[in-house]
Amino acid sequence: MSDLLRELKYLVVEVLNLEQVRPEDIGDDTLLFNDEGLGLDSIDALELGVALQKKYRLHFERGDQRIREHFRSVRTLADLIRSQGAAA
């Protein structure tokens, strides 16, 4: 597992206070906002988005239809970070 994927898993657990989930329990392609995955909701998306903007200086365009796809899984978040050249 890449360092970025591992870092993102820890960020998800920490920022969203997922007490029942350990970072190593999250698969790279686990769906974040699906009941079959982590089952996160819109408030979680907002909190996660703010944390990602702060940590990786990501820029999200209002009305960007791809945002939902970017937040699909830890892997798609990592791809977004890499595409914006923001990997720490």
PDB file of N, CA, C and O in Angstrom:
ATOM      1  N   MET A   1       0.850  -1.169   0.000  1.00  0.00           N
ATOM      2  CA  MET A   1       0.000   0.000   0.000  1.00  0.00           C
ATOM      3  C   MET A   1       0.897   1.235   0.000  1.00  0.00           C
ATOM      4  O   MET A   1       1.893   1.291   0.721  1.00  0.00           O
ATOM      5  N   SER A   2       0.536   2.212  -0.809  1.00  0.00           N
ATOM      6  CA  SER A   2       1.351   3.418  -0.876  1.00  0.00           C
ATOM      7  C   SER A   2       1.187   4.241   0.405  1.00  0.00           C
ATOM      8  O   SER A   2       0.202   4.113   1.132  1.00  0.00           O
ATOM      9  N   ASP A   3       2.180   5.082   0.647  1.00  0.00           N
ATOM     10  CA  ASP A   3       2.120   5.947   1.826  1.00  0.00           C
ATOM     11  C   ASP A   3       0.917   6.878   1.767  1.00  0.00           C
ATOM     12  O   ASP A   3       0.286   7.146   2.790  1.00  0.00           O
ATOM     13  N   LEU A   4       0.596   7.375   0.570  1.00  0.00           N
ATOM     14  CA  LEU A   4      -0.545   8.285   0.432  1.00  0.00           C
ATOM     15  C   LEU A   4      -1.853   7.573   0.779  1.00  0.00           C
ATOM     16  O   LEU A   4      -2.695   8.139   1.476  1.00  0.00           O
ATOM     17  N   LEU A   5      -2.033   6.350   0.306  1.00  0.00           N
ATOM     18  CA  LEU A   5      -3.254   5.601   0.630  1.00  0.00           C
ATOM     19  C   LEU A   5      -3.358   5.375   2.132  1.00  0.00           C
ATOM     20  O   LEU A   5      -4.426   5.552   2.718  1.00  0.00           O
ATOM     21  N   ARG A   6      -2.266   4.990   2.747  1.00  0.00           N
ATOM     22  CA  ARG A   6      -2.251   4.754   4.199  1.00  0.00           C
ATOM     23  C   ARG A   6      -2.576   6.051   4.935  1.00  0.00           C
ATOM     24  O   ARG A   6      -3.375   6.056   5.872  1.00  0.00           O
ATOM     25  N   GLU A   7      -1.960   7.138   4.513  1.00  0.00           N
ATOM     26  CA  GLU A   7      -2.185   8.437   5.133  1.00  0.00           C
ATOM     27  C   GLU A   7      -3.654   8.857   5.019  1.00  0.00           C
ATOM     28  O   GLU A   7      -4.229   9.382   5.972  1.00  0.00           O
ATOM     29  N   LEU A   8      -4.247   8.628   3.869  1.00  0.00           N
ATOM     30  CA  LEU A   8      -5.656   8.985   3.669  1.00  0.00           C
ATOM     31  C   LEU A   8      -6.578   8.150   4.553  1.00  0.00           C
ATOM     32  O   LEU A   8      -7.572   8.665   5.066  1.00  0.00           O
ATOM     33  N   LYS A   9      -6.269   6.901   4.731  1.00  0.00           N
ATOM     34  CA  LYS A   9      -7.091   6.044   5.595  1.00  0.00           C
ATOM     35  C   LYS A   9      -7.058   6.550   7.035  1.00  0.00           C
ATOM     36  O   LYS A   9      -8.089   6.603   7.707  1.00  0.00           O
ATOM     37  N   TYR A  10      -5.880   6.917   7.498  1.00  0.00           N
ATOM     38  CA  TYR A  10      -5.766   7.474   8.844  1.00  0.00           C
ATOM     39  C   TYR A  10      -6.514   8.799   8.947  1.00  0.00           C
ATOM     40  O   TYR A  10      -7.152   9.073   9.964  1.00  0.00           O
ATOM     41  N   LEU A  11      -6.441   9.620   7.908  1.00  0.00           N
ATOM     42  CA  LEU A  11      -7.135  10.899   7.889  1.00  0.00           C
ATOM     43  C   LEU A  11      -8.646  10.697   7.970  1.00  0.00           C
ATOM     44  O   LEU A  11      -9.319  11.383   8.739  1.00  0.00           O
ATOM     45  N   VAL A  12      -9.180   9.772   7.192  1.00  0.00           N
ATOM     46  CA  VAL A  12     -10.623   9.490   7.207  1.00  0.00           C
ATOM     47  C   VAL A  12     -11.063   9.088   8.607  1.00  0.00           C
ATOM     48  O   VAL A  12     -12.051   9.612   9.120  1.00  0.00           O
ATOM     49  N   VAL A  13     -10.346   8.170   9.224  1.00  0.00           N
ATOM     50  CA  VAL A  13     -10.718   7.687  10.555  1.00  0.00           C
ATOM     51  C   VAL A  13     -10.614   8.803  11.589  1.00  0.00           C
ATOM     52  O   VAL A  13     -11.497   8.958  12.433  1.00  0.00           O
ATOM     53  N   GLU A  14      -9.539   9.575  11.523  1.00  0.00           N
ATOM     54  CA  GLU A  14      -9.310  10.633  12.511  1.00  0.00           C
ATOM     55  C   GLU A  14     -10.295  11.786  12.361  1.00  0.00           C
ATOM     56  O   GLU A  14     -10.931  12.192  13.333  1.00  0.00           O
ATOM     57  N   VAL A  15     -10.420  12.309  11.161  1.00  0.00           N
ATOM     58  CA  VAL A  15     -11.273  13.477  10.923  1.00  0.00           C
ATOM     59  C   VAL A  15     -12.739  13.168  11.197  1.00  0.00           C
ATOM     60  O   VAL A  15     -13.468  14.009  11.722  1.00  0.00           O
ATOM     61  N   LEU A  16     -13.163  11.971  10.845  1.00  0.00           N
ATOM     62  CA  LEU A  16     -14.579  11.618  10.995  1.00  0.00           C
ATOM     63  C   LEU A  16     -14.872  10.880  12.303  1.00  0.00           C
ATOM     64  O   LEU A  16     -16.002  10.457  12.543  1.00  0.00           O
ATOM     65  N   ASN A  17     -13.846  10.730  13.147  1.00  0.00           N
ATOM     66  CA  ASN A  17     -14.012  10.072  14.448  1.00  0.00           C
ATOM     67  C   ASN A  17     -14.699   8.711  14.318  1.00  0.00           C
ATOM     68  O   ASN A  17     -15.660   8.417  15.030  1.00  0.00           O
ATOM     69  N   LEU A  18     -14.198   7.900  13.412  1.00  0.00           N
ATOM     70  CA  LEU A  18     -14.780   6.571  13.185  1.00  0.00           C
ATOM     71  C   LEU A  18     -14.233   5.600  14.224  1.00  0.00           C
ATOM     72  O   LEU A  18     -13.255   4.896  13.973  1.00  0.00           O
ATOM     73  N   GLU A  19     -14.854   5.569  15.367  1.00  0.00           N
ATOM     74  CA  GLU A  19     -14.367   4.779  16.489  1.00  0.00           C
ATOM     75  C   GLU A  19     -14.418   3.277  16.236  1.00  0.00           C
ATOM     76  O   GLU A  19     -13.630   2.527  16.812  1.00  0.00           O
ATOM     77  N   GLN A  20     -15.321   2.838  15.396  1.00  0.00           N
ATOM     78  CA  GLN A  20     -15.491   1.407  15.130  1.00  0.00           C
ATOM     79  C   GLN A  20     -14.632   0.917  13.967  1.00  0.00           C
ATOM     80  O   GLN A  20     -14.649  -0.270  13.643  1.00  0.00           O
ATOM     81  N   VAL A  21     -13.880   1.823  13.336  1.00  0.00           N
ATOM     82  CA  VAL A  21     -13.116   1.476  12.136  1.00  0.00           C
ATOM     83  C   VAL A  21     -11.642   1.789  12.359  1.00  0.00           C
ATOM     84  O   VAL A  21     -11.282   2.860  12.848  1.00  0.00           O
ATOM     85  N   ARG A  22     -10.805   0.836  11.991  1.00  0.00           N
ATOM     86  CA  ARG A  22      -9.358   1.062  12.007  1.00  0.00           C
ATOM     87  C   ARG A  22      -8.919   1.363  10.580  1.00  0.00           C
ATOM     88  O   ARG A  22      -9.506   0.835   9.635  1.00  0.00           O
ATOM     89  N   PRO A  23      -7.908   2.194  10.404  1.00  0.00           N
ATOM     90  CA  PRO A  23      -7.449   2.515   9.048  1.00  0.00           C
ATOM     91  C   PRO A  23      -7.146   1.270   8.215  1.00  0.00           C
ATOM     92  O   PRO A  23      -7.447   1.232   7.022  1.00  0.00           O
ATOM     93  N   GLU A  24      -6.561   0.271   8.831  1.00  0.00           N
ATOM     94  CA  GLU A  24      -6.207  -0.944   8.091  1.00  0.00           C
ATOM     95  C   GLU A  24      -7.428  -1.768   7.681  1.00  0.00           C
ATOM     96  O   GLU A  24      -7.310  -2.692   6.876  1.00  0.00           O
ATOM     97  N   ASP A  25      -8.605  -1.437   8.232  1.00  0.00           N
ATOM     98  CA  ASP A  25      -9.845  -2.112   7.843  1.00  0.00           C
ATOM     99  C   ASP A  25     -10.436  -1.533   6.557  1.00  0.00           C
ATOM    100  O   ASP A  25     -11.321  -2.134   5.948  1.00  0.00           O
ATOM    101  N   ILE A  26      -9.944  -0.369   6.151  1.00  0.00           N
ATOM    102  CA  ILE A  26     -10.462   0.292   4.958  1.00  0.00           C
ATOM    103  C   ILE A  26      -9.670  -0.162   3.745  1.00  0.00           C
ATOM    104  O   ILE A  26      -8.460   0.053   3.672  1.00  0.00           O
ATOM    105  N   GLY A  27     -10.340  -0.782   2.804  1.00  0.00           N
ATOM    106  CA  GLY A  27      -9.687  -1.198   1.568  1.00  0.00           C
ATOM    107  C   GLY A  27      -9.450   0.007   0.667  1.00  0.00           C
ATOM    108  O   GLY A  27     -10.147   1.016   0.772  1.00  0.00           O
ATOM    109  N   ASP A  28      -8.478  -0.100  -0.205  1.00  0.00           N
ATOM    110  CA  ASP A  28      -8.172   1.000  -1.118  1.00  0.00           C
ATOM    111  C   ASP A  28      -9.378   1.385  -1.959  1.00  0.00           C
ATOM    112  O   ASP A  28      -9.545   2.554  -2.306  1.00  0.00           O
ATOM    113  N   ASP A  29     -10.227   0.404  -2.294  1.00  0.00           N
ATOM    114  CA  ASP A  29     -11.385   0.639  -3.148  1.00  0.00           C
ATOM    115  C   ASP A  29     -12.718   0.530  -2.407  1.00  0.00           C
ATOM    116  O   ASP A  29     -13.773   0.461  -3.036  1.00  0.00           O
ATOM    117  N   THR A  30     -12.674   0.514  -1.072  1.00  0.00           N
ATOM    118  CA  THR A  30     -13.907   0.489  -0.287  1.00  0.00           C
ATOM    119  C   THR A  30     -14.714   1.744  -0.591  1.00  0.00           C
ATOM    120  O   THR A  30     -14.178   2.852  -0.567  1.00  0.00           O
ATOM    121  N   LEU A  31     -15.988   1.575  -0.875  1.00  0.00           N
ATOM    122  CA  LEU A  31     -16.854   2.715  -1.149  1.00  0.00           C
ATOM    123  C   LEU A  31     -17.043   3.516   0.136  1.00  0.00           C
ATOM    124  O   LEU A  31     -17.416   2.966   1.173  1.00  0.00           O
ATOM    125  N   LEU A  32     -16.786   4.799   0.059  1.00  0.00           N
ATOM    126  CA  LEU A  32     -16.876   5.634   1.250  1.00  0.00           C
ATOM    127  C   LEU A  32     -18.305   6.020   1.582  1.00  0.00           C
ATOM    128  O   LEU A  32     -18.659   6.092   2.759  1.00  0.00           O
ATOM    129  N   PHE A  33     -19.142   6.272   0.574  1.00  0.00           N
ATOM    130  CA  PHE A  33     -20.490   6.800   0.786  1.00  0.00           C
ATOM    131  C   PHE A  33     -21.569   5.833   0.347  1.00  0.00           C
ATOM    132  O   PHE A  33     -22.552   6.228  -0.280  1.00  0.00           O
ATOM    133  N   ASN A  34     -21.387   4.587   0.672  1.00  0.00           N
ATOM    134  CA  ASN A  34     -22.324   3.540   0.293  1.00  0.00           C
ATOM    135  C   ASN A  34     -22.516   2.645   1.500  1.00  0.00           C
ATOM    136  O   ASN A  34     -21.559   2.362   2.220  1.00  0.00           O
ATOM    137  N   ASP A  35     -23.738   2.196   1.732  1.00  0.00           N
ATOM    138  CA  ASP A  35     -23.997   1.331   2.880  1.00  0.00           C
ATOM    139  C   ASP A  35     -23.199   0.034   2.829  1.00  0.00           C
ATOM    140  O   ASP A  35     -22.958  -0.591   3.862  1.00  0.00           O
ATOM    141  N   GLU A  36     -22.791  -0.369   1.637  1.00  0.00           N
ATOM    142  CA  GLU A  36     -21.975  -1.577   1.508  1.00  0.00           C
ATOM    143  C   GLU A  36     -20.510  -1.284   1.805  1.00  0.00           C
ATOM    144  O   GLU A  36     -19.691  -2.198   1.898  1.00  0.00           O
ATOM    145  N   GLY A  37     -20.189  -0.004   1.953  1.00  0.00           N
ATOM    146  CA  GLY A  37     -18.832   0.419   2.285  1.00  0.00           C
ATOM    147  C   GLY A  37     -18.831   1.014   3.689  1.00  0.00           C
ATOM    148  O   GLY A  37     -19.303   0.392   4.640  1.00  0.00           O
ATOM    149  N   LEU A  38     -18.289   2.234   3.804  1.00  0.00           N
ATOM    150  CA  LEU A  38     -18.246   2.884   5.115  1.00  0.00           C
ATOM    151  C   LEU A  38     -19.560   3.559   5.484  1.00  0.00           C
ATOM    152  O   LEU A  38     -19.807   3.821   6.661  1.00  0.00           O
ATOM    153  N   GLY A  39     -20.398   3.840   4.508  1.00  0.00           N
ATOM    154  CA  GLY A  39     -21.696   4.441   4.791  1.00  0.00           C
ATOM    155  C   GLY A  39     -21.620   5.880   5.270  1.00  0.00           C
ATOM    156  O   GLY A  39     -22.454   6.306   6.069  1.00  0.00           O
ATOM    157  N   LEU A  40     -20.634   6.639   4.797  1.00  0.00           N
ATOM    158  CA  LEU A  40     -20.516   8.027   5.187  1.00  0.00           C
ATOM    159  C   LEU A  40     -21.662   8.841   4.606  1.00  0.00           C
ATOM    160  O   LEU A  40     -22.305   8.418   3.645  1.00  0.00           O
ATOM    161  N   ASP A  41     -21.920  10.020   5.195  1.00  0.00           N
ATOM    162  CA  ASP A  41     -23.018  10.857   4.716  1.00  0.00           C
ATOM    163  C   ASP A  41     -22.494  12.213   4.235  1.00  0.00           C
ATOM    164  O   ASP A  41     -21.283  12.426   4.167  1.00  0.00           O
ATOM    165  N   SER A  42     -23.400  13.116   3.906  1.00  0.00           N
ATOM    166  CA  SER A  42     -23.013  14.407   3.330  1.00  0.00           C
ATOM    167  C   SER A  42     -22.229  15.271   4.312  1.00  0.00           C
ATOM    168  O   SER A  42     -21.340  16.016   3.900  1.00  0.00           O
ATOM    169  N   ILE A  43     -22.542  15.187   5.596  1.00  0.00           N
ATOM    170  CA  ILE A  43     -21.779  15.932   6.601  1.00  0.00           C
ATOM    171  C   ILE A  43     -20.351  15.402   6.649  1.00  0.00           C
ATOM    172  O   ILE A  43     -19.399  16.176   6.746  1.00  0.00           O
ATOM    173  N   ASP A  44     -20.206  14.087   6.580  1.00  0.00           N
ATOM    174  CA  ASP A  44     -18.868  13.481   6.534  1.00  0.00           C
ATOM    175  C   ASP A  44     -18.108  13.965   5.305  1.00  0.00           C
ATOM    176  O   ASP A  44     -16.910  14.241   5.379  1.00  0.00           O
ATOM    177  N   ALA A  45     -18.802  14.066   4.179  1.00  0.00           N
ATOM    178  CA  ALA A  45     -18.161  14.526   2.935  1.00  0.00           C
ATOM    179  C   ALA A  45     -17.641  15.943   3.104  1.00  0.00           C
ATOM    180  O   ALA A  45     -16.535  16.259   2.666  1.00  0.00           O
ATOM    181  N   LEU A  46     -18.432  16.795   3.737  1.00  0.00           N
ATOM    182  CA  LEU A  46     -18.013  18.174   3.967  1.00  0.00           C
ATOM    183  C   LEU A  46     -16.784  18.227   4.869  1.00  0.00           C
ATOM    184  O   LEU A  46     -15.815  18.922   4.562  1.00  0.00           O
ATOM    185  N   GLU A  47     -16.821  17.501   5.969  1.00  0.00           N
ATOM    186  CA  GLU A  47     -15.698  17.486   6.908  1.00  0.00           C
ATOM    187  C   GLU A  47     -14.440  16.933   6.251  1.00  0.00           C
ATOM    188  O   GLU A  47     -13.348  17.472   6.432  1.00  0.00           O
ATOM    189  N   LEU A  48     -14.599  15.861   5.491  1.00  0.00           N
ATOM    190  CA  LEU A  48     -13.466  15.264   4.804  1.00  0.00           C
ATOM    191  C   LEU A  48     -12.919  16.212   3.742  1.00  0.00           C
ATOM    192  O   LEU A  48     -11.705  16.353   3.593  1.00  0.00           O
ATOM    193  N   GLY A  49     -13.813  16.853   3.013  1.00  0.00           N
ATOM    194  CA  GLY A  49     -13.393  17.806   1.989  1.00  0.00           C
ATOM    195  C   GLY A  49     -12.582  18.953   2.565  1.00  0.00           C
ATOM    196  O   GLY A  49     -11.569  19.351   1.990  1.00  0.00           O
ATOM    197  N   VAL A  50     -13.020  19.482   3.690  1.00  0.00           N
ATOM    198  CA  VAL A  50     -12.296  20.581   4.347  1.00  0.00           C
ATOM    199  C   VAL A  50     -10.913  20.098   4.791  1.00  0.00           C
ATOM    200  O   VAL A  50      -9.918  20.797   4.599  1.00  0.00           O
ATOM    201  N   ALA A  51     -10.854  18.916   5.377  1.00  0.00           N
ATOM    202  CA  ALA A  51      -9.567  18.371   5.828  1.00  0.00           C
ATOM    203  C   ALA A  51      -8.613  18.157   4.651  1.00  0.00           C
ATOM    204  O   ALA A  51      -7.418  18.433   4.758  1.00  0.00           O
ATOM    205  N   LEU A  52      -9.144  17.668   3.533  1.00  0.00           N
ATOM    206  CA  LEU A  52      -8.310  17.448   2.347  1.00  0.00           C
ATOM    207  C   LEU A  52      -7.817  18.771   1.771  1.00  0.00           C
ATOM    208  O   LEU A  52      -6.676  18.870   1.321  1.00  0.00           O
ATOM    209  N   GLN A  53      -8.677  19.783   1.785  1.00  0.00           N
ATOM    210  CA  GLN A  53      -8.267  21.100   1.290  1.00  0.00           C
ATOM    211  C   GLN A  53      -7.142  21.672   2.145  1.00  0.00           C
ATOM    212  O   GLN A  53      -6.188  22.247   1.620  1.00  0.00           O
ATOM    213  N   LYS A  54      -7.252  21.515   3.449  1.00  0.00           N
ATOM    214  CA  LYS A  54      -6.226  22.035   4.349  1.00  0.00           C
ATOM    215  C   LYS A  54      -4.910  21.279   4.221  1.00  0.00           C
ATOM    216  O   LYS A  54      -3.842  21.879   4.103  1.00  0.00           O
ATOM    217  N   LYS A  55      -5.004  19.969   4.245  1.00  0.00           N
ATOM    218  CA  LYS A  55      -3.786  19.149   4.254  1.00  0.00           C
ATOM    219  C   LYS A  55      -3.081  19.119   2.907  1.00  0.00           C
ATOM    220  O   LYS A  55      -1.854  19.196   2.845  1.00  0.00           O
ATOM    221  N   TYR A  56      -3.848  19.009   1.831  1.00  0.00           N
ATOM    222  CA  TYR A  56      -3.250  18.826   0.509  1.00  0.00           C
ATOM    223  C   TYR A  56      -3.445  20.034  -0.412  1.00  0.00           C
ATOM    224  O   TYR A  56      -3.022  20.018  -1.568  1.00  0.00           O
ATOM    225  N   ARG A  57      -4.085  21.074   0.110  1.00  0.00           N
ATOM    226  CA  ARG A  57      -4.351  22.291  -0.671  1.00  0.00           C
ATOM    227  C   ARG A  57      -5.096  21.995  -1.968  1.00  0.00           C
ATOM    228  O   ARG A  57      -4.801  22.552  -3.025  1.00  0.00           O
ATOM    229  N   LEU A  58      -6.068  21.099  -1.847  1.00  0.00           N
ATOM    230  CA  LEU A  58      -6.884  20.746  -3.003  1.00  0.00           C
ATOM    231  C   LEU A  58      -7.854  21.876  -3.314  1.00  0.00           C
ATOM    232  O   LEU A  58      -8.236  22.655  -2.441  1.00  0.00           O
ATOM    233  N   HIS A  59      -8.236  21.943  -4.570  1.00  0.00           N
ATOM    234  CA  HIS A  59      -9.216  22.927  -5.012  1.00  0.00           C
ATOM    235  C   HIS A  59     -10.380  22.176  -5.645  1.00  0.00           C
ATOM    236  O   HIS A  59     -10.204  21.390  -6.577  1.00  0.00           O
ATOM    237  N   PHE A  60     -11.571  22.436  -5.118  1.00  0.00           N
ATOM    238  CA  PHE A  60     -12.778  21.834  -5.663  1.00  0.00           C
ATOM    239  C   PHE A  60     -13.573  22.927  -6.347  1.00  0.00           C
ATOM    240  O   PHE A  60     -13.842  23.974  -5.758  1.00  0.00           O
ATOM    241  N   GLU A  61     -13.946  22.683  -7.583  1.00  0.00           N
ATOM    242  CA  GLU A  61     -14.744  23.650  -8.331  1.00  0.00           C
ATOM    243  C   GLU A  61     -16.223  23.442  -8.023  1.00  0.00           C
ATOM    244  O   GLU A  61     -16.724  22.318  -8.074  1.00  0.00           O
ATOM    245  N   ARG A  62     -16.906  24.519  -7.707  1.00  0.00           N
ATOM    246  CA  ARG A  62     -18.344  24.447  -7.440  1.00  0.00           C
ATOM    247  C   ARG A  62     -19.049  23.925  -8.691  1.00  0.00           C
ATOM    248  O   ARG A  62     -18.805  24.401  -9.800  1.00  0.00           O
ATOM    249  N   GLY A  63     -19.907  22.963  -8.499  1.00  0.00           N
ATOM    250  CA  GLY A  63     -20.669  22.404  -9.610  1.00  0.00           C
ATOM    251  C   GLY A  63     -19.921  21.350 -10.416  1.00  0.00           C
ATOM    252  O   GLY A  63     -20.444  20.844 -11.409  1.00  0.00           O
ATOM    253  N   ASP A  64     -18.703  21.016  -9.998  1.00  0.00           N
ATOM    254  CA  ASP A  64     -17.926  19.989 -10.701  1.00  0.00           C
ATOM    255  C   ASP A  64     -18.619  18.639 -10.511  1.00  0.00           C
ATOM    256  O   ASP A  64     -18.718  18.134  -9.392  1.00  0.00           O
ATOM    257  N   GLN A  65     -19.088  18.071 -11.595  1.00  0.00           N
ATOM    258  CA  GLN A  65     -19.820  16.803 -11.541  1.00  0.00           C
ATOM    259  C   GLN A  65     -18.929  15.618 -11.173  1.00  0.00           C
ATOM    260  O   GLN A  65     -19.433  14.542 -10.852  1.00  0.00           O
ATOM    261  N   ARG A  66     -17.623  15.806 -11.218  1.00  0.00           N
ATOM    262  CA  ARG A  66     -16.697  14.709 -10.908  1.00  0.00           C
ATOM    263  C   ARG A  66     -16.408  14.577  -9.416  1.00  0.00           C
ATOM    264  O   ARG A  66     -15.783  13.604  -8.994  1.00  0.00           O
ATOM    265  N   ILE A  67     -16.846  15.526  -8.627  1.00  0.00           N
ATOM    266  CA  ILE A  67     -16.552  15.493  -7.183  1.00  0.00           C
ATOM    267  C   ILE A  67     -17.021  14.182  -6.562  1.00  0.00           C
ATOM    268  O   ILE A  67     -16.296  13.555  -5.789  1.00  0.00           O
ATOM    269  N   ARG A  68     -18.215  13.783  -6.902  1.00  0.00           N
ATOM    270  CA  ARG A  68     -18.753  12.534  -6.335  1.00  0.00           C
ATOM    271  C   ARG A  68     -17.840  11.358  -6.673  1.00  0.00           C
ATOM    272  O   ARG A  68     -17.597  10.496  -5.828  1.00  0.00           O
ATOM    273  N   GLU A  69     -17.342  11.322  -7.886  1.00  0.00           N
ATOM    274  CA  GLU A  69     -16.447  10.232  -8.294  1.00  0.00           C
ATOM    275  C   GLU A  69     -15.104  10.323  -7.568  1.00  0.00           C
ATOM    276  O   GLU A  69     -14.525   9.297  -7.212  1.00  0.00           O
ATOM    277  N   HIS A  70     -14.608  11.528  -7.348  1.00  0.00           N
ATOM    278  CA  HIS A  70     -13.344  11.702  -6.616  1.00  0.00           C
ATOM    279  C   HIS A  70     -13.451  11.171  -5.190  1.00  0.00           C
ATOM    280  O   HIS A  70     -12.483  10.644  -4.642  1.00  0.00           O
ATOM    281  N   PHE A  71     -14.632  11.313  -4.594  1.00  0.00           N
ATOM    282  CA  PHE A  71     -14.834  10.888  -3.210  1.00  0.00           C
ATOM    283  C   PHE A  71     -15.372   9.452  -3.114  1.00  0.00           C
ATOM    284  O   PHE A  71     -15.896   9.054  -2.074  1.00  0.00           O
ATOM    285  N   ARG A  72     -15.246   8.701  -4.165  1.00  0.00           N
ATOM    286  CA  ARG A  72     -15.767   7.328  -4.206  1.00  0.00           C
ATOM    287  C   ARG A  72     -15.038   6.409  -3.233  1.00  0.00           C
ATOM    288  O   ARG A  72     -15.670   5.627  -2.523  1.00  0.00           O
ATOM    289  N   SER A  73     -13.695   6.502  -3.198  1.00  0.00           N
ATOM    290  CA  SER A  73     -12.881   5.612  -2.371  1.00  0.00           C
ATOM    291  C   SER A  73     -11.575   6.306  -2.008  1.00  0.00           C
ATOM    292  O   SER A  73     -11.282   7.398  -2.496  1.00  0.00           O
ATOM    293  N   VAL A  74     -10.807   5.672  -1.162  1.00  0.00           N
ATOM    294  CA  VAL A  74      -9.491   6.207  -0.801  1.00  0.00           C
ATOM    295  C   VAL A  74      -8.605   6.283  -2.049  1.00  0.00           C
ATOM    296  O   VAL A  74      -7.844   7.236  -2.216  1.00  0.00           O
ATOM    297  N   ARG A  75      -8.706   5.291  -2.910  1.00  0.00           N
ATOM    298  CA  ARG A  75      -7.883   5.289  -4.127  1.00  0.00           C
ATOM    299  C   ARG A  75      -8.230   6.476  -5.040  1.00  0.00           C
ATOM    300  O   ARG A  75      -7.334   7.111  -5.596  1.00  0.00           O
ATOM    301  N   THR A  76      -9.525   6.775  -5.193  1.00  0.00           N
ATOM    302  CA  THR A  76      -9.900   7.891  -6.064  1.00  0.00           C
ATOM    303  C   THR A  76      -9.508   9.234  -5.442  1.00  0.00           C
ATOM    304  O   THR A  76      -9.198  10.182  -6.164  1.00  0.00           O
ATOM    305  N   LEU A  77      -9.520   9.321  -4.109  1.00  0.00           N
ATOM    306  CA  LEU A  77      -9.023  10.524  -3.453  1.00  0.00           C
ATOM    307  C   LEU A  77      -7.524  10.686  -3.698  1.00  0.00           C
ATOM    308  O   LEU A  77      -7.049  11.787  -3.975  1.00  0.00           O
ATOM    309  N   ALA A  78      -6.789   9.589  -3.596  1.00  0.00           N
ATOM    310  CA  ALA A  78      -5.341   9.626  -3.850  1.00  0.00           C
ATOM    311  C   ALA A  78      -5.064  10.044  -5.287  1.00  0.00           C
ATOM    312  O   ALA A  78      -4.143  10.819  -5.546  1.00  0.00           O
ATOM    313  N   ASP A  79      -5.859   9.533  -6.216  1.00  0.00           N
ATOM    314  CA  ASP A  79      -5.691   9.916  -7.628  1.00  0.00           C
ATOM    315  C   ASP A  79      -5.932  11.412  -7.799  1.00  0.00           C
ATOM    316  O   ASP A  79      -5.208  12.071  -8.546  1.00  0.00           O
ATOM    317  N   LEU A  80      -6.932  11.954  -7.120  1.00  0.00           N
ATOM    318  CA  LEU A  80      -7.215  13.397  -7.180  1.00  0.00           C
ATOM    319  C   LEU A  80      -6.038  14.196  -6.649  1.00  0.00           C
ATOM    320  O   LEU A  80      -5.609  15.171  -7.267  1.00  0.00           O
ATOM    321  N   ILE A  81      -5.521  13.783  -5.509  1.00  0.00           N
ATOM    322  CA  ILE A  81      -4.392  14.493  -4.905  1.00  0.00           C
ATOM    323  C   ILE A  81      -3.189  14.472  -5.840  1.00  0.00           C
ATOM    324  O   ILE A  81      -2.525  15.492  -6.031  1.00  0.00           O
ATOM    325  N   ARG A  82      -2.914  13.324  -6.415  1.00  0.00           N
ATOM    326  CA  ARG A  82      -1.781  13.215  -7.336  1.00  0.00           C
ATOM    327  C   ARG A  82      -2.012  14.071  -8.582  1.00  0.00           C
ATOM    328  O   ARG A  82      -1.074  14.691  -9.085  1.00  0.00           O
ATOM    329  N   SER A  83      -3.252  14.112  -9.087  1.00  0.00           N
ATOM    330  CA  SER A  83      -3.540  14.865 -10.298  1.00  0.00           C
ATOM    331  C   SER A  83      -3.385  16.372 -10.086  1.00  0.00           C
ATOM    332  O   SER A  83      -3.095  17.110 -11.028  1.00  0.00           O
ATOM    333  N   GLN A  84      -3.577  16.819  -8.857  1.00  0.00           N
ATOM    334  CA  GLN A  84      -3.406  18.235  -8.550  1.00  0.00           C
ATOM    335  C   GLN A  84      -1.997  18.535  -8.061  1.00  0.00           C
ATOM    336  O   GLN A  84      -1.683  19.667  -7.694  1.00  0.00           O
ATOM    337  N   GLY A  85      -1.142  17.495  -8.060  1.00  0.00           N
ATOM    338  CA  GLY A  85       0.238  17.685  -7.636  1.00  0.00           C
ATOM    339  C   GLY A  85       0.369  18.065  -6.183  1.00  0.00           C
ATOM    340  O   GLY A  85       1.298  18.776  -5.801  1.00  0.00           O
ATOM    341  N   ALA A  86      -0.571  17.589  -5.360  1.00  0.00           N
ATOM    342  CA  ALA A  86      -0.625  18.026  -3.973  1.00  0.00           C
ATOM    343  C   ALA A  86      -0.179  16.964  -2.992  1.00  0.00           C
ATOM    344  O   ALA A  86      -0.324  17.170  -1.787  1.00  0.00           O
ATOM    345  N   ALA A  87       0.355  15.841  -3.438  1.00  0.00           N
ATOM    346  CA  ALA A  87       0.762  14.788  -2.494  1.00  0.00           C
ATOM    347  C   ALA A  87       1.839  15.315  -1.571  1.00  0.00           C
ATOM    348  O   ALA A  87       2.796  15.955  -2.006  1.00  0.00           O
ATOM    349  N   ALA A  88       1.668  15.038  -0.290  1.00  0.00           N
ATOM    350  CA  ALA A  88       2.623  15.519   0.718  1.00  0.00           C
ATOM    351  C   ALA A  88       3.916  14.743   0.653  1.00  0.00           C
ATOM    352  O   ALA A  88       4.836  15.010   1.427  1.00  0.00           O
TER     353      ALA A  88
END
